[in-house]
């Protein structure tokens, strides 16, 4: 839905998990001296202000990146993530937060390429402005990322990290995520696909993991971070999850260090916790 603006939620607990894991995926792909593509189906604006505008309405970043910003005891993967956020801030002040495309931009090499989709007209315009001067390395399209992904697969280098991260305000997004993943795996079975989704008390959210597993024939990893007990009225997001197809073999060990730390420092009550499941051959 075009009413969704990620700026309201920039830097919250869900972004911490998503962007920390994203950097680990890209670091792994960057180990080989071969190019790869980063494809983002719902890219957003790229960079968000935490000092004014939407992000100040609820201040969600304060209980997310804000709790990690000044810490000196971060696990290495979280330190890499905080360093990426710090790269667009000055004087150790937390003023801006990078969205997924800008996080990815910190990790790619000259030989790699980025393909970004954003349907919201204002966010797409901001995204284009933020990546002005990036040349042919970054291609931005004002388009539905579910549809755009089909045309991108398989990518020429036959290596890619694909982030599928819709807003889920439209219930149809859940079904489209599953159908898009199924179609993508037919076209490009060896790609690394990271699907983010919110943890909500609605059937679509609760059932999504099982539906994703049903269309995944090979290796996979599921991880979630819950920061509070679900509300009695059934409203609100109490956590978030990532389902990764063809994950790096070393990702479970990394997350075993990251997730307990996030529960300890981002958890809001006794309902905080994490899950980590995987099948990696």
GUNU-239194 format. One line per field, with one value per residue: residue in three letters; x, y, z of N, C-alpha, C in turn; residue number from 1. Coordinates in steps of 0.05 Angstrom, whole numbers. Layout:
BEGIN
type = [ALA ...];
nu = [X ...];
nv = [Y ...];
nw = [Z ...];
cau = [X ...];
cav = [Y ...];
caw = [Z ...];
cu = [X ...];
cv = [Y ...];
cw = [Z ...];
seq = [NUM ...];
END
This chain:
BEGIN
type = [UNK UNK UNK UNK UNK UNK UNK UNK UNK UNK UNK UNK UNK UNK UNK UNK UNK UNK UNK UNK UNK UNK UNK UNK UNK UNK UNK UNK UNK UNK UNK UNK UNK UNK UNK UNK UNK UNK UNK UNK UNK UNK UNK UNK UNK UNK UNK UNK UNK UNK UNK UNK UNK UNK UNK UNK UNK UNK UNK UNK UNK UNK UNK UNK UNK UNK UNK UNK UNK UNK UNK UNK UNK UNK UNK UNK UNK UNK UNK UNK UNK UNK UNK UNK UNK UNK UNK UNK UNK UNK UNK UNK UNK UNK UNK UNK UNK UNK UNK UNK UNK UNK UNK UNK UNK UNK UNK UNK UNK UNK UNK UNK UNK UNK UNK UNK UNK UNK UNK UNK UNK UNK UNK UNK UNK UNK UNK UNK UNK UNK UNK UNK UNK UNK UNK UNK UNK UNK UNK UNK UNK UNK UNK UNK UNK UNK UNK UNK UNK UNK UNK UNK UNK UNK UNK UNK UNK UNK UNK UNK UNK UNK UNK UNK UNK UNK UNK UNK UNK UNK UNK UNK UNK UNK UNK UNK UNK UNK UNK UNK UNK UNK UNK UNK UNK UNK UNK UNK UNK UNK UNK UNK UNK UNK UNK UNK UNK UNK UNK UNK UNK UNK UNK UNK UNK UNK UNK UNK UNK UNK UNK UNK UNK UNK UNK UNK UNK UNK UNK UNK UNK UNK UNK UNK UNK UNK UNK UNK UNK UNK UNK UNK UNK UNK UNK UNK UNK UNK UNK UNK UNK UNK UNK UNK UNK UNK UNK UNK UNK UNK UNK UNK UNK UNK UNK UNK UNK UNK UNK UNK UNK UNK UNK UNK UNK UNK UNK UNK UNK UNK UNK UNK UNK UNK UNK UNK UNK UNK UNK UNK UNK];
nu = [17 10 9 45 102 168 199 175 189 243 306 288 277 268 294 346 356 346 383 432 437 434 482 517 505 522 575 594 584 619 668 687 723 688 636 572 501 460 393 335 270 234 253 251 267 322 357 344 321 331 324 284 217 182 206 210 160 143 191 218 269 298 292 317 368 387 398 443 482 523 550 605 614 597 580 620 590 548 577 598 550 534 576 566 520 542 573 545 537 560 610 596 542 476 440 421 393 410 373 357 379 421 452 468 498 543 570 579 624 666 658 608 536 475 405 346 280 224 159 129 118 142 182 212 233 265 301 327 352 386 422 445 495 517 522 523 525 484 417 354 285 220 174 133 162 154 137 180 223 220 239 292 317 349 406 460 514 502 501 473 444 382 334 271 223 168 116 72 24 -19 -56 -50 3 29 15 36 91 104 89 123 174 172 168 216 255 248 268 319 352 396 404 411 361 330 277 239 194 140 126 64 -2 -36 -66 -41 12 29 25 61 115 111 88 129 169 146 154 207 259 311 368 357 344 316 303 284 267 239 213 178 122 65 11 -49 -94 -85 -61 -7 65 104 154 202 220 265 270 313 336 382 426 489 538 561 528 490 524 543 495 482 512 496 439 424 447 418 368 377 390 354 305 241 208 191 174 209 253 285 288 320 327 349 368 420 460];
nv = [-24 45 81 68 86 77 109 122 79 73 47 16 -42 -83 -66 -68 -124 -141 -111 -122 -177 -175 -149 -189 -229 -204 -195 -247 -262 -227 -250 -282 -275 -257 -225 -202 -191 -144 -145 -109 -111 -76 -20 30 96 100 133 159 212 219 259 294 300 241 199 218 216 170 153 104 86 96 53 15 19 60 39 10 43 71 31 -10 -64 -97 -155 -180 -180 -146 -100 -89 -75 -29 4 12 43 87 108 145 185 240 261 224 228 207 217 205 149 91 60 -6 -7 30 8 -38 -14 1 -45 -70 -83 -53 -85 -106 -102 -63 -69 -36 -30 11 31 72 139 186 165 137 180 204 163 159 209 203 165 190 200 150 122 70 28 25 13 41 31 55 18 -41 -85 -140 -155 -135 -165 -214 -202 -195 -242 -301 -266 -236 -249 -296 -298 -274 -232 -227 -185 -188 -149 -128 -80 -105 -83 -90 -147 -183 -183 -224 -272 -259 -256 -310 -333 -304 -320 -374 -373 -345 -382 -421 -396 -381 -418 -420 -372 -327 -313 -267 -261 -216 -209 -184 -200 -214 -216 -241 -284 -289 -273 -310 -358 -354 -373 -430 -433 -412 -450 -491 -481 -484 -521 -533 -512 -473 -419 -396 -341 -304 -246 -227 -174 -159 -181 -204 -158 -152 -137 -153 -121 -89 -97 -146 -166 -189 -226 -265 -302 -343 -365 -411 -398 -372 -418 -406 -372 -389 -396 -344 -317 -342 -315 -263 -259 -271 -227 -185 -195 -187 -131 -104 -123 -113 -133 -193 -224 -222 -253 -303 -341 -393 -430 -479 -510 -533 -559];
nw = [0 -15 26 65 101 112 143 192 223 222 241 284 327 290 244 263 269 216 184 207 195 139 126 140 103 56 66 65 12 -13 -5 -46 -106 -147 -182 -156 -150 -114 -99 -85 -67 -45 -34 -7 18 25 59 124 165 234 267 254 226 204 235 286 308 336 355 349 338 384 419 390 347 378 429 421 402 431 456 480 478 437 399 344 293 304 314 264 238 268 255 201 204 230 190 161 195 237 285 325 334 331 279 228 194 157 106 78 24 28 69 43 3 31 33 -17 -73 -124 -168 -163 -168 -159 -155 -150 -127 -119 -104 -82 -97 -74 -40 -77 -108 -69 -60 -110 -109 -66 -86 -127 -175 -171 -217 -266 -232 -196 -206 -207 -202 -209 -190 -178 -136 -131 -182 -212 -196 -224 -276 -267 -256 -280 -252 -290 -267 -241 -187 -127 -76 -51 -25 2 23 37 59 84 98 65 64 23 11 39 14 -36 -26 -18 -67 -101 -83 -95 -151 -162 -146 -184 -228 -212 -176 -142 -117 -61 -17 24 66 99 154 196 265 285 315 278 231 181 190 228 200 159 160 156 106 73 82 55 1 -6 -28 -14 25 84 131 191 232 289 328 386 423 462 503 468 456 496 468 418 379 344 332 358 349 299 239 199 141 107 46 20 57 83 107 155 182 224 270 277 290 337 373 367 375 431 455 432 453 507 508 476 491 521 560 598 557 516 469 427 364 329 274 228 165 136 89];
cau = [0 27 9 66 127 186 212 164 200 272 324 275 289 266 316 371 359 347 407 455 438 440 511 531 501 538 603 600 585 642 693 696 731 668 615 545 481 441 367 318 243 219 278 246 280 351 367 322 328 321 322 260 199 168 220 207 133 143 218 223 298 310 293 331 396 395 408 469 498 547 561 632 616 581 591 631 570 533 595 598 525 535 596 552 503 560 586 530 534 585 614 584 514 457 421 411 393 410 355 370 397 446 467 481 518 568 583 586 650 664 650 581 514 451 380 328 252 207 135 119 131 160 205 229 247 286 320 343 369 407 441 455 524 527 526 510 527 458 394 330 261 195 159 127 185 147 138 206 242 220 255 320 328 374 424 483 536 492 504 456 430 356 318 243 216 145 106 52 -1 -38 -55 -42 33 38 13 54 118 107 89 147 196 169 175 244 271 247 286 346 351 420 405 406 337 323 250 233 165 134 112 39 -21 -55 -61 -23 39 35 27 80 139 104 84 155 182 133 163 236 268 338 377 342 349 296 310 265 273 215 222 159 99 43 -8 -74 -114 -78 -50 21 86 121 180 204 233 278 272 334 340 410 441 517 541 571 509 479 543 543 470 482 525 481 411 421 455 396 346 385 392 330 281 226 196 198 166 231 266 293 287 339 324 362 375 442 475];
cav = [0 68 97 59 101 64 130 120 57 71 43 2 -69 -99 -58 -78 -152 -144 -100 -138 -202 -168 -144 -215 -242 -191 -200 -274 -261 -212 -264 -293 -255 -258 -205 -210 -169 -141 -138 -101 -109 -54 -7 53 121 97 145 171 230 211 284 309 286 217 182 230 213 149 150 75 81 98 26 -2 27 78 24 -2 63 79 8 -19 -93 -109 -177 -170 -175 -121 -78 -83 -62 -2 19 20 66 109 118 168 205 254 268 204 235 191 236 192 119 80 38 -30 -2 44 -12 -55 3 1 -72 -80 -75 -41 -105 -115 -84 -61 -65 -28 -24 26 39 98 160 204 150 132 204 207 142 168 232 193 150 206 198 123 112 46 8 24 17 45 31 61 -6 -62 -102 -168 -159 -128 -186 -234 -195 -194 -268 -301 -243 -244 -263 -320 -295 -251 -230 -214 -178 -185 -135 -111 -69 -123 -70 -104 -175 -198 -185 -250 -291 -251 -264 -339 -338 -292 -337 -399 -366 -338 -407 -435 -381 -377 -435 -418 -346 -324 -297 -260 -251 -204 -205 -176 -219 -202 -236 -245 -311 -287 -272 -335 -381 -349 -390 -456 -430 -408 -475 -509 -476 -484 -549 -537 -501 -450 -411 -379 -329 -283 -231 -217 -154 -157 -198 -194 -142 -166 -130 -165 -102 -82 -116 -153 -175 -192 -250 -268 -329 -340 -388 -414 -381 -380 -440 -395 -353 -397 -391 -315 -309 -352 -294 -237 -259 -268 -200 -167 -200 -173 -102 -92 -133 -94 -147 -221 -237 -220 -278 -307 -368 -398 -457 -480 -535 -526 -583];
caw = [0 -18 50 83 100 130 160 218 238 216 264 306 332 266 227 275 261 187 172 217 180 112 123 142 77 35 72 56 -18 -21 -1 -71 -126 -168 -177 -149 -150 -92 -109 -63 -80 -32 -24 10 10 26 83 139 187 260 283 246 209 211 255 313 317 356 365 351 337 411 431 371 344 400 452 414 390 447 471 473 482 417 384 319 273 311 311 235 233 280 239 177 211 237 166 150 217 245 313 343 338 315 266 204 193 130 99 67 1 36 84 22 -11 46 32 -44 -85 -151 -189 -158 -178 -143 -170 -129 -134 -99 -117 -71 -113 -58 -31 -101 -114 -49 -65 -133 -101 -48 -101 -150 -179 -168 -244 -275 -211 -182 -223 -191 -218 -195 -198 -159 -134 -137 -211 -222 -190 -245 -299 -259 -251 -264 -258 -307 -255 -229 -158 -119 -51 -56 -1 -3 48 33 84 95 105 49 71 -1 10 50 -8 -58 -18 -23 -96 -113 -76 -111 -179 -163 -143 -210 -247 -201 -152 -125 -104 -32 -14 51 68 126 160 223 282 292 324 256 220 158 200 242 182 137 160 145 77 61 82 35 -26 -5 -30 -5 50 94 159 203 257 298 352 400 443 484 503 450 471 502 449 392 360 346 325 382 340 270 232 173 130 87 29 13 75 87 126 181 194 250 291 282 303 364 390 364 384 460 461 425 473 532 506 463 503 537 583 599 533 497 463 398 353 308 263 201 151 118 82];
cu = [17 26 32 91 146 199 200 178 231 289 312 288 288 288 343 376 363 374 433 459 445 469 527 528 520 568 611 602 609 668 704 703 714 646 588 527 467 415 348 290 227 239 273 262 311 364 344 334 316 317 297 242 188 180 216 179 131 170 226 253 310 311 305 360 405 406 435 490 524 559 588 636 600 595 600 610 554 551 597 573 525 554 583 533 520 572 571 524 561 585 599 555 497 436 407 412 392 389 371 388 423 464 482 503 544 584 592 613 645 653 621 561 491 427 358 301 238 183 124 133 150 185 224 245 270 308 338 361 392 429 450 485 535 531 511 510 500 436 369 306 237 175 153 149 179 148 166 226 243 238 285 333 328 392 448 506 528 498 488 446 405 341 290 230 192 134 86 28 -24 -35 -45 -11 43 37 32 83 123 107 113 172 195 177 205 262 270 266 315 348 374 423 401 383 332 296 245 203 161 122 87 20 -43 -46 -41 6 47 39 49 104 133 100 110 170 171 143 194 247 295 344 361 351 326 306 290 275 247 224 203 136 77 22 -35 -95 -108 -66 -20 40 103 148 180 221 246 278 292 337 369 428 471 519 548 551 497 498 544 518 468 495 509 454 408 428 432 373 352 383 369 304 268 212 203 189 187 245 274 289 308 337 338 365 395 459 504];
cv = [25 86 91 76 89 84 130 100 54 67 27 -26 -86 -92 -68 -107 -154 -134 -113 -163 -196 -163 -170 -231 -230 -194 -227 -275 -246 -226 -275 -270 -257 -238 -218 -186 -168 -131 -133 -96 -86 -36 16 77 120 108 160 189 220 236 301 291 261 202 193 225 193 143 120 69 82 71 6 5 45 64 11 19 69 55 0 -48 -108 -134 -167 -163 -150 -97 -69 -68 -33 15 28 43 91 122 142 188 217 259 250 211 219 209 223 162 110 58 15 -24 11 26 -29 -40 4 -24 -80 -69 -63 -60 -114 -94 -85 -56 -60 -21 -9 38 66 121 178 190 143 156 209 187 149 191 222 177 165 205 170 109 87 24 4 31 19 46 37 39 -24 -82 -132 -174 -155 -150 -207 -228 -195 -221 -286 -277 -253 -258 -289 -321 -271 -255 -215 -209 -173 -174 -117 -100 -86 -108 -81 -134 -192 -200 -212 -271 -285 -258 -293 -345 -327 -310 -363 -395 -360 -363 -423 -422 -381 -392 -431 -390 -347 -304 -292 -248 -241 -204 -198 -200 -205 -224 -239 -270 -310 -288 -299 -359 -378 -368 -418 -455 -427 -435 -494 -505 -476 -512 -554 -524 -476 -444 -392 -368 -307 -270 -219 -198 -150 -177 -187 -180 -158 -160 -140 -147 -98 -105 -121 -164 -177 -217 -248 -297 -327 -367 -388 -396 -390 -400 -430 -377 -363 -391 -361 -307 -320 -332 -268 -237 -257 -239 -181 -171 -185 -143 -88 -102 -114 -107 -177 -237 -236 -247 -281 -336 -369 -427 -457 -509 -528 -550 -577];
cw = [0 6 69 79 121 149 188 236 235 242 287 309 307 246 237 266 231 176 182 200 150 107 124 115 56 41 62 26 -28 -17 -27 -90 -151 -162 -169 -150 -123 -104 -86 -75 -69 -18 -5 0 12 52 97 161 213 278 276 230 221 235 283 324 340 368 368 351 365 425 412 369 366 424 446 407 405 461 461 475 461 405 356 297 278 309 281 227 243 264 213 182 217 212 154 172 224 275 333 350 320 304 242 207 165 127 86 43 9 53 64 7 4 42 4 -54 -112 -172 -185 -167 -159 -161 -150 -140 -112 -113 -107 -85 -98 -49 -54 -109 -95 -53 -88 -126 -83 -63 -126 -152 -176 -195 -249 -254 -197 -202 -205 -209 -200 -204 -175 -158 -138 -166 -223 -218 -212 -268 -292 -256 -276 -271 -274 -292 -241 -199 -149 -90 -56 -30 -10 23 44 60 98 106 90 54 47 -3 20 28 -31 -51 -25 -53 -110 -107 -92 -140 -182 -162 -169 -229 -238 -175 -133 -112 -75 -29 16 52 96 129 189 239 293 302 303 242 198 168 213 223 160 137 149 115 62 60 60 7 -28 -6 -17 22 58 123 167 229 264 324 362 422 466 481 484 467 474 481 421 372 365 339 350 374 309 264 204 166 106 72 19 31 76 110 154 195 220 273 298 297 331 384 389 378 415 469 455 445 498 531 492 475 522 561 581 574 511 493 434 391 332 299 236 192 130 113 78];
seq = [1 2 3 4 5 6 7 8 9 10 11 12 13 14 15 16 17 18 19 20 21 22 23 24 25 26 27 28 29 30 31 32 33 34 35 36 37 38 39 40 41 42 43 44 45 46 47 48 49 50 51 52 53 54 55 56 57 58 59 60 61 62 63 64 65 66 67 68 69 70 71 72 73 74 75 76 77 78 79 80 81 82 83 84 85 86 87 88 89 90 91 92 93 94 95 96 97 98 99 100 101 102 103 104 105 106 107 108 109 110 111 112 113 114 115 116 117 118 119 120 121 122 123 124 125 126 127 128 129 130 131 132 133 134 135 136 137 138 139 140 141 142 143 144 145 146 147 148 149 150 151 152 153 154 155 156 157 158 159 160 161 162 163 164 165 166 167 168 169 170 171 172 173 174 175 176 177 178 179 180 181 182 183 184 185 186 187 188 189 190 191 192 193 194 195 196 197 198 199 200 201 202 203 204 205 206 207 208 209 210 211 212 213 214 215 216 217 218 219 220 221 222 223 224 225 226 227 228 229 230 231 232 233 234 235 236 237 238 239 240 241 242 243 244 245 246 247 248 249 250 251 252 253 254 255 256 257 258 259 260 261 262 263 264 265 266 267 268 269 270 271 272 273 274 275 276 277 278 279 280 281];
END
